[in-house]
Amino acid sequence: EYGGYYAWGETEEEDNYDWSTYKWCNGSYDTMTKYCIDSDYGTVDNKTILDLEDDVAHVKWGGSWRMPTIEEYEELGRLCTLVWCSVNNVFGCKVIGPNGNNVFFPAAGNVVVGWLNTLYNKEDYTYCAYCIELEFAESELGYDAYDREMGLSVRPVCK
């Protein structure tokens, strides 16, 4: 299935994804109330990784389910082969590991596939309103910043 859409750090789907409805701010990108490392964007708590109670994968499925880390995602990019295909009439990308095991990521919107569990912090640039989203190019995995109040898919992992 394509799955639901969630703002980063929220555990319920919404009808409207924008700053006025985002749980962790007071209506705008510069009024963050949680997951903020810069006072220009709200109340600083220096949290850059989701707490489990704000991780939709953990909240919905429990146990050791959670959103993936950037390190886990980078490992897929280094070690795996990508094959674009349909599985049960759902288009997406099959990621095949060196041992032949695979995982299927439904392409739930453009090339953006879903959230990682981390605020955006790349090359000494951090912007509290962005979090890391994972995406697929034609033959490689990538990630970039995406406004955290937007609704994206979640592709959970577990131990």
GIWO-V720581 format. One line per field, one symbol per residue. psi: psi as a letter, one per 20 degrees, with the letter a starting at -180 (. if undefined). burial: b if it has 9 or more other ideal C-beta (glycine too) atoms within 8 Angstrom, else e. Layout:
psi=???
burial=???
This chain:
psi=qhrrpqqpjqjqqrhporhhiphkrliriklqiqlpjpiijbopikpippqhijohggghiacjqrqqrhggghgghhirqpoprpplkpqbppoprhjiqrqpopniociphaqrjqqpnplkopohiqrpqqrpagjqqrqaqqpiiqorrpnqrr.
burial=eebebbbbbbeeebeebebebbebbeeebebbbbbbbbeebbeeeebeebeeebbbbbbebeeebbbbbbebbbebbeebebeeeeeeebebbbbbbeeeeeebbbbbeeebbbbbbbbbeeeeebbbbbbbbbbbeeeebbbebbebbeebbbbbbee
